Amino acid sequence: MEKENTGSRFESGRLIPNYFRLALPVVIGSIVTIVYNLADTYFIAQTGDALLVAGVSVCAPVFMILMAIGNIFGQGGSSLLSRLLGQKRAEDAGRVSAFCFWIALAAGAAAGGILLLFREPFLSLLGASADTIPYAREYGTVLLAGAPLIVVNFIHMNLLRCEGMAGLSMAGTVIGAAVNVILDPVMIPKMGAAGAAAATVIGYLCSDLFLLGVVLLKSRALSVRPVLRVPRAFLTDILSIGVTAAITNIATSLCTILVNQKLLPFGDDRIAAMGIVLKVTMIVQMILVGFSFGGIPLFGYLSGAGEREKIRRLLRFCMLFLTGLSLVMTLAVFFAGGALLRLITPDAALAETGLPMLRWHVAGSVFAGIVMLTTCLCQASGRALPALVLSLSRQGIVFVVVLLAASAVFGYTGILASQFMADALSALLAGAILLKS
């Protein structure tokens, strides 16, 4: 494969086409990710065992934690890498990419080992009951054993987009998803929850190998040579943005744990229903994430090149586009929610329980899109503090405060409505940050 020229893709004045060329592969990759997440849920739900569904559902924060670790070096590294490429510092970009790759492998192995060591109390904390913990244990053990493969996937998936190779990054996601979907119906009937997790880990392994091949054969800027140290300024930059990005994932995990704990008194079926609902709402969320985060390399490159007017023009377009897209998807999911749930689970009672959950969760999608886009702009331009504030809002402090207050006042309905209220309040915060920019 012929290696590509670094940075030239971003130098034309065609802002909107460049944005879509970067964002669309991310969105397609996100949709593919949704497909194989739904495939896991679908094949598990076909067993008709609500306890198995609930046991796997409580493990969702495990994956979010691994994603958070990957995003420390994936999104943190991509923010710095984009700016370095905008400044024509290709050698420094190579050092940063190699460091992120190796440190992510080490961090994934450490996180997986620690969580395996404290597996039982950790699963109980996630909301597993005496009835569901055997299934959660099976799924979580395999997932944590493959933690390094999951964490490192977020490195080249993000960094390749900084060099304009969003299509090849997407291809890596598609390959992993295809392997997962093929293996699910083979492994779940034989191995249950452990089979679902094994299919996921094998899918990530295949994706990792493909992305590594792209880096070695096509990339001019990225490297995987052994680099375990970078200048302090680079490390500070990576961590300040990366930890901020990771906080979003960690906060999401903690909020999921808290919601599960709030739902536990209402029965394991409510937790099972919420697990399925979160998979469906992921359709809207991941598309918004794709169109928001897909623009980070371009925002970062323009920031490194000092193109403030182009950044403002791009931001205005993205805000209008995401708002319209959010409204369309919200209405579609709101009215087709029952059918979507019944496609995943054959349990009519479970689908009925999940419908009001689903409608409340998608109601604030417009607000969520505003928050995501503002967070991405801050990350791309190296503004760690505003990004941190937003990361701790809709899936963090604001959500927790709203959840505790709403559940105390309105009970079960308050639990369901808390995400909508947190999204609305966080959007107001995002607007204030944009006005001060």
VEXDREN-2710 file (C-alpha; in Angstrom, 1 decimal):
% VEXDREN-2710
k/r/px/py/pz
1/MET/0.0/0.0/0.0
2/GLU/1.2/3.5/-0.9
3/LYS/1.7/5.8/2.1
4/GLU/-0.4/9.0/2.2
5/ASN/0.7/12.6/2.4
6/THR/0.2/13.9/6.0
7/GLY/-2.0/16.9/6.6
8/SER/-2.7/17.9/2.9
9/ARG/-6.2/16.7/3.2
10/PHE/-7.1/19.5/5.6
11/GLU/-5.4/22.4/3.7
12/SER/-8.2/23.1/1.2
13/GLY/-10.8/25.7/1.9
14/ARG/-13.7/23.2/1.5
15/LEU/-14.6/23.1/5.2
16/ILE/-18.0/21.3/5.0
17/PRO/-16.9/18.6/2.5
18/ASN/-13.8/18.0/4.7
19/TYR/-16.0/17.7/7.8
20/PHE/-18.3/15.2/6.2
21/ARG/-15.4/13.2/4.8
22/LEU/-14.1/12.8/8.3
23/ALA/-17.4/12.5/10.2
24/LEU/-19.3/10.1/8.0
25/PRO/-16.9/7.2/8.4
26/VAL/-17.0/7.7/12.1
27/VAL/-20.8/7.7/12.0
28/ILE/-20.8/4.6/9.9
29/GLY/-18.4/3.0/12.3
30/SER/-20.6/4.0/15.2
31/ILE/-23.6/2.4/13.5
32/VAL/-21.7/-0.8/12.9
33/THR/-20.7/-0.7/16.6
34/ILE/-24.4/-0.4/17.5
35/VAL/-25.2/-3.3/15.3
36/TYR/-22.8/-5.7/17.0
37/ASN/-23.9/-4.4/20.5
38/LEU/-27.5/-5.0/19.5
39/ALA/-26.4/-8.4/18.1
40/ASP/-25.1/-9.4/21.6
41/THR/-28.3/-8.2/23.2
42/TYR/-30.5/-9.9/20.6
43/PHE/-28.9/-13.3/20.8
44/ILE/-28.8/-13.2/24.6
45/ALA/-32.4/-12.0/24.7
46/GLN/-33.5/-14.9/22.5
47/THR/-32.7/-17.3/25.3
48/GLY/-35.8/-15.9/27.0
49/ASP/-33.9/-15.7/30.3
50/ALA/-34.4/-12.2/31.9
51/LEU/-31.8/-13.0/34.6
52/LEU/-29.2/-13.6/31.9
53/VAL/-30.1/-10.4/30.2
54/ALA/-29.9/-8.5/33.5
55/GLY/-26.5/-10.1/34.4
56/VAL/-25.0/-9.0/31.1
57/SER/-26.6/-5.6/31.3
58/VAL/-25.0/-4.8/34.7
59/CYS/-21.6/-5.3/33.0
60/ALA/-22.1/-2.4/30.7
61/PRO/-20.0/-0.1/32.9
62/VAL/-17.1/-2.5/32.6
63/PHE/-16.9/-1.8/28.9
64/MET/-17.3/1.9/29.6
65/ILE/-14.4/1.9/32.0
66/LEU/-12.1/0.2/29.4
67/MET/-13.3/2.7/26.8
68/ALA/-12.5/5.5/29.2
69/ILE/-8.9/4.2/29.5
70/GLY/-8.6/3.9/25.8
71/ASN/-9.9/7.4/25.3
72/ILE/-7.3/8.9/27.6
73/PHE/-4.6/8.1/25.1
74/GLY/-6.9/7.9/22.0
75/GLN/-8.7/11.2/22.2
76/GLY/-6.0/12.9/24.3
77/GLY/-3.4/11.8/21.7
78/SER/-5.5/12.7/18.7
79/SER/-6.1/16.2/20.0
80/LEU/-2.3/16.8/20.4
81/LEU/-1.5/14.9/17.1
82/SER/-3.9/17.1/15.1
83/ARG/-2.4/20.3/16.3
84/LEU/1.2/18.9/15.7
85/LEU/0.2/18.1/12.1
86/GLY/-1.3/21.5/11.7
87/GLN/2.1/22.9/12.8
88/LYS/4.0/20.5/10.4
89/ARG/5.7/18.7/13.2
90/ALA/5.6/15.2/11.8
91/GLU/8.5/13.7/13.9
92/ASP/6.8/14.8/17.2
93/ALA/3.5/13.3/15.9
94/GLY/5.2/9.9/15.4
95/ARG/6.6/9.9/18.9
96/VAL/3.2/10.8/20.4
97/SER/1.4/8.1/18.4
98/ALA/3.9/5.4/19.4
99/PHE/3.8/6.4/23.1
100/CYS/0.0/6.3/23.1
101/PHE/-0.1/2.8/21.6
102/TRP/2.3/1.2/24.1
103/ILE/1.0/2.9/27.2
104/ALA/-2.6/2.0/26.3
105/LEU/-1.6/-1.7/26.1
106/ALA/0.0/-1.5/29.5
107/ALA/-2.9/0.4/31.0
108/GLY/-5.4/-2.1/29.6
109/ALA/-3.5/-5.0/31.1
110/ALA/-3.3/-3.3/34.5
111/ALA/-7.0/-2.3/34.6
112/GLY/-8.1/-5.8/33.6
113/GLY/-5.9/-7.4/36.2
114/ILE/-7.1/-5.1/39.0
115/LEU/-10.8/-5.5/38.2
116/LEU/-10.4/-9.3/37.9
117/LEU/-8.8/-9.3/41.4
118/PHE/-11.8/-7.5/42.9
119/ARG/-14.4/-9.0/40.5
120/GLU/-17.0/-10.2/43.0
121/PRO/-17.4/-6.9/45.1
122/PHE/-17.2/-4.9/41.9
123/LEU/-20.0/-6.8/40.2
124/SER/-22.2/-6.4/43.3
125/LEU/-21.5/-2.6/43.2
126/LEU/-22.6/-2.6/39.6
127/GLY/-26.0/-3.8/40.7
128/ALA/-25.7/-7.6/40.3
129/SER/-28.1/-9.4/42.6
130/ALA/-27.7/-13.0/44.0
131/ASP/-29.7/-14.3/41.0
132/THR/-27.8/-12.4/38.3
133/ILE/-24.2/-12.4/39.6
134/PRO/-23.3/-15.8/38.0
135/TYR/-24.1/-14.5/34.6
136/ALA/-22.3/-11.2/35.3
137/ARG/-19.3/-13.1/36.5
138/GLU/-19.1/-15.2/33.3
139/TYR/-19.4/-12.2/31.0
140/GLY/-17.2/-9.9/33.0
141/THR/-14.3/-12.4/33.5
142/VAL/-13.9/-12.9/29.7
143/LEU/-14.3/-9.2/28.9
144/LEU/-11.6/-8.2/31.5
145/ALA/-9.2/-10.9/30.3
146/GLY/-9.3/-9.2/26.9
147/ALA/-9.0/-5.7/28.4
148/PRO/-5.7/-4.8/26.6
149/LEU/-7.2/-5.7/23.2
150/ILE/-10.2/-3.5/23.9
151/VAL/-8.3/-0.5/25.3
152/VAL/-5.7/-0.4/22.5
153/ASN/-8.4/-0.4/19.8
154/PHE/-9.2/3.2/20.7
155/ILE/-5.7/4.4/19.9
156/HIS/-5.3/3.8/16.1
157/MET/-9.1/4.2/15.6
158/ASN/-8.7/7.8/16.8
159/LEU/-5.2/8.6/15.5
160/LEU/-5.7/7.4/12.0
161/ARG/-8.5/10.0/11.6
162/CYS/-6.0/12.8/12.5
163/GLU/-4.1/11.9/9.3
164/GLY/-7.3/11.9/7.3
165/MET/-7.8/8.1/7.1
166/ALA/-11.2/8.0/8.6
167/GLY/-12.4/5.5/6.1
168/LEU/-9.7/3.0/7.1
169/SER/-10.4/3.6/10.7
170/MET/-14.0/2.8/10.0
171/ALA/-13.0/-0.4/8.2
172/GLY/-11.2/-1.6/11.3
173/THR/-14.5/-1.1/13.2
174/VAL/-16.5/-2.9/10.6
175/ILE/-14.1/-5.9/10.6
176/GLY/-14.4/-6.2/14.4
177/ALA/-18.1/-5.9/14.3
178/ALA/-18.5/-8.5/11.5
179/VAL/-16.4/-11.0/13.4
180/ASN/-18.5/-10.4/16.5
181/VAL/-21.8/-10.8/14.7
182/ILE/-20.7/-14.0/13.0
183/LEU/-19.4/-15.5/16.3
184/ASP/-22.4/-14.5/18.5
185/PRO/-24.9/-17.1/17.2
186/VAL/-22.2/-19.8/17.4
187/MET/-20.8/-19.0/20.8
188/ILE/-23.7/-17.8/22.9
189/PRO/-25.8/-21.0/22.6
190/LYS/-22.7/-23.0/23.6
191/MET/-21.2/-20.7/26.2
192/GLY/-23.9/-18.3/27.3
193/ALA/-22.7/-15.0/28.7
194/ALA/-19.1/-16.0/28.4
195/GLY/-19.6/-16.7/24.7
196/ALA/-21.0/-13.2/24.1
197/ALA/-18.0/-11.7/25.8
198/ALA/-15.5/-14.0/23.9
199/ALA/-17.1/-13.0/20.5
200/THR/-16.6/-9.4/21.5
201/VAL/-12.9/-9.8/22.5
202/ILE/-12.1/-11.8/19.3
203/GLY/-13.7/-9.1/17.2
204/TYR/-11.5/-6.5/18.9
205/LEU/-8.4/-8.6/18.2
206/CYS/-9.2/-8.7/14.5
207/SER/-9.9/-5.0/14.4
208/ASP/-6.6/-4.3/16.2
209/LEU/-4.6/-6.3/13.7
210/PHE/-6.1/-4.6/10.8
211/LEU/-5.5/-1.1/12.2
212/LEU/-1.9/-2.0/13.0
213/GLY/-1.4/-3.1/9.4
214/VAL/-2.8/0.3/8.2
215/VAL/-0.3/2.1/10.4
216/LEU/2.6/0.1/9.3
217/LEU/1.8/0.1/5.6
218/LYS/0.0/3.4/4.9
219/SER/0.7/6.0/7.5
220/ARG/3.4/8.6/7.2
221/ALA/2.8/10.2/10.6
222/LEU/2.0/7.3/13.0
223/SER/4.5/4.9/14.5
224/VAL/4.6/1.9/16.8
225/ARG/8.3/1.9/17.5
226/PRO/9.0/1.3/21.3
227/VAL/8.5/4.7/22.9
228/LEU/7.7/4.8/26.6
229/ARG/8.5/8.4/27.3
230/VAL/7.5/11.8/25.8
231/PRO/8.4/15.3/26.8
232/ARG/6.5/16.5/29.9
233/ALA/4.6/19.1/27.9
234/PHE/3.3/16.4/25.6
235/LEU/2.3/14.1/28.4
236/THR/0.5/17.0/30.2
237/ASP/-1.4/17.9/27.0
238/ILE/-2.4/14.3/26.4
239/LEU/-3.6/13.7/29.9
240/SER/-5.3/17.1/30.3
241/ILE/-7.5/16.4/27.3
242/GLY/-7.5/12.6/27.5
243/VAL/-8.5/12.4/31.1
244/THR/-11.3/14.9/30.4
245/ALA/-12.6/12.6/27.6
246/ALA/-12.2/9.6/29.8
247/ILE/-14.2/11.2/32.6
248/THR/-17.2/11.2/30.3
249/ASN/-17.0/7.4/30.0
250/ILE/-16.2/6.9/33.7
251/ALA/-19.0/9.2/34.7
252/THR/-21.4/7.4/32.4
253/SER/-20.4/4.1/34.1
254/LEU/-20.9/5.5/37.5
255/CYS/-24.3/7.0/36.5
256/THR/-25.4/3.6/35.1
257/ILE/-24.4/2.0/38.4
258/LEU/-26.4/4.5/40.3
259/VAL/-29.4/4.1/38.1
260/ASN/-29.2/0.3/38.5
261/GLN/-29.0/0.7/42.3
262/LYS/-32.1/3.0/42.1
263/LEU/-34.0/0.5/39.9
264/LEU/-33.0/-2.6/42.0
265/PRO/-35.8/-2.2/44.5
266/PHE/-38.3/-2.3/41.6
267/GLY/-37.0/-5.7/40.4
268/ASP/-34.4/-7.3/38.2
269/ASP/-36.8/-7.0/35.2
270/ARG/-36.4/-3.2/35.4
271/ILE/-32.6/-3.5/35.2
272/ALA/-33.0/-5.9/32.3
273/ALA/-35.3/-3.4/30.5
274/MET/-33.0/-0.5/31.1
275/GLY/-30.1/-2.6/29.7
276/ILE/-32.1/-3.1/26.5
277/VAL/-33.2/0.5/26.4
278/LEU/-29.6/1.8/26.7
279/LYS/-28.7/-0.4/23.6
280/VAL/-31.6/1.3/21.6
281/THR/-30.8/4.8/22.7
282/MET/-27.2/4.1/21.7
283/ILE/-28.4/4.4/18.1
284/VAL/-29.1/8.1/18.6
285/GLN/-26.2/8.7/21.0
286/MET/-23.6/7.1/18.7
287/ILE/-24.7/8.9/15.6
288/LEU/-24.5/12.2/17.5
289/VAL/-21.1/11.2/18.9
290/GLY/-19.9/10.3/15.4
291/PHE/-20.9/13.7/13.9
292/SER/-19.5/15.5/16.9
293/PHE/-16.2/13.7/17.5
294/GLY/-15.7/13.1/13.7
295/GLY/-14.9/16.8/13.4
296/ILE/-12.2/16.8/16.1
297/PRO/-9.2/16.2/13.7
298/LEU/-10.4/19.2/11.5
299/PHE/-11.1/21.5/14.5
300/GLY/-7.7/20.5/15.9
301/TYR/-5.8/21.1/12.6
302/LEU/-7.5/24.5/12.2
303/SER/-6.6/25.4/15.8
304/GLY/-3.0/24.4/15.3
305/ALA/-2.9/26.5/12.1
306/GLY/-4.5/29.5/13.8
307/GLU/-7.6/29.6/11.5
308/ARG/-10.1/31.1/14.0
309/GLU/-12.6/32.3/11.4
310/LYS/-12.8/28.9/9.7
311/ILE/-13.4/27.3/13.2
312/ARG/-16.3/29.7/13.8
313/ARG/-17.9/28.9/10.4
314/LEU/-17.5/25.2/10.9
315/LEU/-19.0/25.4/14.4
316/ARG/-22.1/27.3/13.2
317/PHE/-22.7/24.7/10.5
318/CYS/-22.2/21.8/12.9
319/MET/-24.5/23.2/15.5
320/LEU/-27.4/23.7/13.0
321/PHE/-26.8/20.3/11.4
322/LEU/-26.7/18.4/14.8
323/THR/-29.8/20.2/16.1
324/GLY/-31.9/19.2/13.1
325/LEU/-30.6/15.7/13.0
326/SER/-31.3/15.3/16.8
327/LEU/-34.9/16.4/16.3
328/VAL/-35.5/14.0/13.5
329/MET/-34.0/11.0/15.4
330/THR/-35.8/11.8/18.6
331/LEU/-39.2/11.8/16.8
332/ALA/-38.4/8.6/15.0
333/VAL/-37.4/6.7/18.1
334/PHE/-40.2/8.2/20.2
335/PHE/-42.9/6.9/17.8
336/ALA/-41.2/3.7/16.8
337/GLY/-39.9/2.8/20.2
338/GLY/-42.2/-0.1/20.9
339/ALA/-41.3/-1.8/17.6
340/LEU/-37.6/-1.3/18.2
341/LEU/-37.8/-2.9/21.6
342/ARG/-39.7/-5.8/20.3
343/LEU/-37.1/-6.4/17.6
344/ILE/-34.5/-7.0/20.4
345/THR/-36.5/-9.0/23.0
346/PRO/-39.3/-11.5/22.5
347/ASP/-40.5/-10.7/26.0
348/ALA/-43.6/-8.5/25.5
349/ALA/-43.6/-7.5/29.2
350/LEU/-40.0/-6.4/29.1
351/ALA/-40.6/-4.3/26.0
352/GLU/-43.6/-2.7/27.6
353/THR/-41.6/-1.9/30.7
354/GLY/-38.8/-0.4/28.6
355/LEU/-41.0/1.9/26.4
356/PRO/-41.4/4.8/28.9
357/MET/-37.7/4.5/29.7
358/LEU/-36.8/4.8/26.1
359/ARG/-39.0/7.8/25.4
360/TRP/-37.5/9.7/28.4
361/HIS/-34.0/8.9/27.4
362/VAL/-34.3/10.2/23.8
363/ALA/-36.3/13.3/24.8
364/GLY/-33.1/15.3/25.5
365/SER/-31.1/14.4/22.4
366/VAL/-31.0/17.9/21.0
367/PHE/-29.5/19.1/24.3
368/ALA/-27.1/16.2/24.3
369/GLY/-25.9/17.1/20.8
370/ILE/-25.1/20.7/21.9
371/VAL/-23.1/19.4/24.8
372/MET/-21.2/16.9/22.8
373/LEU/-20.2/19.3/20.0
374/THR/-19.1/22.0/22.5
375/THR/-17.0/19.4/24.4
376/CYS/-15.4/18.2/21.2
377/LEU/-14.5/21.8/20.2
378/CYS/-12.9/22.4/23.6
379/GLN/-10.9/19.1/23.4
380/ALA/-9.7/19.7/19.8
381/SER/-8.4/23.2/20.7
382/GLY/-6.7/22.0/23.9
383/ARG/-9.1/23.8/26.3
384/ALA/-9.0/21.2/29.0
385/LEU/-10.9/23.0/31.7
386/PRO/-14.2/23.8/29.8
387/ALA/-14.1/20.2/28.4
388/LEU/-13.7/18.9/31.9
389/VAL/-16.7/21.0/33.1
390/LEU/-18.9/19.7/30.4
391/SER/-17.7/16.1/30.9
392/LEU/-18.8/16.3/34.5
393/SER/-22.3/17.7/33.6
394/ARG/-24.8/15.6/31.7
395/GLN/-23.3/12.3/32.7
396/GLY/-21.7/13.4/35.9
397/ILE/-22.4/15.8/38.8
398/VAL/-25.5/17.4/37.2
399/PHE/-27.0/14.0/36.4
400/VAL/-26.4/12.7/39.9
401/VAL/-27.9/15.7/41.6
402/VAL/-30.9/15.6/39.3
403/LEU/-31.3/11.8/39.8
404/LEU/-31.2/11.9/43.5
405/ALA/-33.6/14.9/43.7
406/ALA/-36.0/13.6/41.1
407/SER/-36.2/10.1/42.5
408/ALA/-36.8/11.4/46.0
409/VAL/-39.6/13.7/44.8
410/PHE/-41.2/11.7/41.9
411/GLY/-40.0/8.1/42.7
412/TYR/-39.8/5.7/39.7
413/THR/-40.8/8.4/37.1
414/GLY/-38.2/10.7/38.5
415/ILE/-35.5/8.1/37.8
416/LEU/-36.7/7.8/34.2
417/ALA/-36.9/11.6/33.7
418/SER/-33.5/12.4/35.2
419/GLN/-31.4/12.1/32.0
420/PHE/-33.7/14.5/30.1
421/MET/-33.4/17.1/32.9
422/ALA/-29.6/16.7/33.1
423/ASP/-29.3/17.1/29.3
424/ALA/-31.3/20.4/29.4
425/LEU/-29.3/21.9/32.2
426/SER/-26.0/20.8/30.7
427/ALA/-26.9/22.4/27.3
428/LEU/-27.4/25.7/29.1
429/LEU/-23.9/25.3/30.5
430/ALA/-22.5/24.5/27.0
431/GLY/-24.2/27.7/25.7
432/ALA/-22.5/29.8/28.3
433/ILE/-19.1/28.3/27.4
434/LEU/-19.6/29.0/23.7
435/LEU/-20.6/32.6/24.4
436/LYS/-17.3/33.2/26.3
437/SER/-15.2/31.6/23.5
END
